Amino acid sequence: MTAGIDEMTRLALTLPVDQRAQVASALLASLDDVTDPAELHQAWTAKITSG
């Protein structure tokens, strides 16, 4: 880990349990938003060409 990540982790671990859970939930949810641009392009191309 980089120094910035280490520092964020250290600070996050000082939060109360409920706040740590909120941070963890937000971070995990952000992983669901990751879409491969090539996959997205392919899907749109298929949609456009199929009419």
LUMVEX-504921 format. One record per residue: residue in three letters; x, y, z of N, C-alpha, C, O in turn. Coordinates in steps of 0.1 Angstrom, whole numbers, padded with zeros to 4 digits, always signed. Each point is the difference from the previous one (the first is absolute). Layout:
<recs>
AlaXYZXYZXYZXYZ ...
</recs>
This chain:
<recs>
Met+0008-0012+0000-0008+0012+0000+0009+0012+0000+0011+0000+0005 Thr-0017+0011-0011+0007+0012+0000-0002+0008+0014-0009-0004+0007 Ala+0017+0014-0005-0001+0007+0013-0014+0006+0001-0005+0000+0011 Gly-0001+0005-0022-0013+0006+0001-0011-0010+0004-0009+0003+0008 Ile+0010-0015-0014-0010-0011+0003+0002-0004+0015-0009-0002+0007 Asp+0022+0001-0003+0002-0004+0014-0006+0010+0009-0005-0004+0011 Glu+0007+0017-0014-0005+0010+0009-0016+0000+0000-0006+0001+0011 Met+0000-0003-0022-0015+0000-0001-0005-0012+0008-0010+0001+0007 Thr+0017-0013-0008-0004-0012+0007+0002+0003+0015-0009-0004+0008 Arg+0020+0009-0004+0002+0003+0014-0011+0009+0006-0005-0003+0011 Leu+0002+0014-0018-0011+0009+0004-0013-0007+0000-0008+0002+0010 Ala+0005-0010-0020-0013-0006-0001-0002-0010+0012-0011-0001+0005 Leu+0022-0005-0001-0001-0010+0011-0003+0007+0014-0003-0007+0009 Thr+0005+0020-0009-0003+0007+0013-0015+0004+0001-0004+0004+0011 Leu-0003-0006-0022-0015+0004+0000-0007-0010+0009+0004-0012+0001 Pro-0016+0016+0004-0009-0010+0007-0004-0010-0010+0000+0002-0012 Val-0005-0014+0017-0004-0011-0009-0010+0004-0010+0001-0004-0012 Asp-0011+0011+0016-0011+0003-0010+0005+0009-0011-0004-0001-0012 Gln+0014+0010+0015+0005+0009-0011+0010-0008-0009+0001+0002-0012 Arg+0006-0012+0018+0009-0009-0008-0008-0008-0009+0003-0002-0012 Ala-0015-0002+0016-0009-0008-0008-0005+0008-0012-0001-0005-0011 Gln-0002+0018+0014-0005+0009-0011+0011+0002-0010-0003-0001-0012 Val+0015+0003+0016+0012+0002-0009+0002-0013-0008+0002+0000-0012 Ala-0002-0012+0019+0002-0012-0007-0011-0003-0011+0003-0004-0011 Ser-0016+0007+0015-0011-0001-0009+0002+0009-0013-0003-0005-0011 Ala+0007+0017+0014+0001+0009-0011+0012-0004-0010-0001+0001-0012 Leu+0012-0006+0018+0011-0005-0008-0004-0012-0008+0003-0001-0012 Leu-0010-0009+0018-0004-0012-0007-0010+0004-0011+0000-0006-0011 Ala-0010+0015+0014-0009+0004-0010+0007+0007-0012-0005-0002-0012 Ser+0015+0009+0014+0008+0006-0011+0006-0010-0009+0003+0004-0012 Leu+0000-0016+0017+0006-0010-0009-0010-0005-0010+0003-0005-0011 Asp-0016+0005+0015-0011-0004-0010-0001+0009-0011-0006-0004-0011 Asp+0010+0017+0012-0001+0010-0011+0010-0001-0011-0001+0007-0010 Val+0011-0016+0012+0011-0001-0009-0005-0008-0013-0005-0011+0001 Thr+0006+0018-0012-0004-0007-0013+0011+0001-0009+0007+0011-0002 Asp-0004-0022-0005+0011+0000-0010-0005+0008-0012-0010-0003-0006 Pro+0018+0013+0003-0004+0009-0012-0002-0008-0013-0009+0003-0007 Ala+0018-0013+0005-0002-0008-0012-0013-0008+0000-0006-0001-0011 Glu+0003-0004+0022-0013-0008+0002-0012+0009-0002-0009-0004-0007 Leu+0010+0016+0012-0011+0010-0002-0001+0004-0014-0012+0001-0005 His+0023+0001-0002+0000+0004-0014-0007-0011-0008-0008+0002-0009 Gln+0012-0014+0012-0005-0012-0008-0015-0001+0002-0007-0003-0009 Ala+0003+0005+0021-0015-0001+0003-0008+0010-0007-0010-0003-0006 Trp+0015+0016+0006-0006+0010-0007+0000-0002-0015-0010+0003-0007 Thr+0021-0008+0002+0001-0003-0015-0010-0010-0004-0007+0001-0010 Ala+0005-0012+0018-0009-0010-0002-0014+0005+0000-0009-0003-0008 Lys+0006+0012+0018-0014+0005+0001-0003+0009-0012-0011+0000-0005 Ile+0020+0008+0001-0002+0010-0011-0002-0008-0013-0009+0003-0008 Thr+0017-0013+0005+0000-0007-0012-0012-0010-0001-0004-0004-0011 Ser-0002+0000+0023-0011-0009+0000-0014+0007-0002-0010-0006-0002 Gly+0011+0020+0002-0012+0008-0003-0008+0002+0011-0010+0006-0001 
</recs>
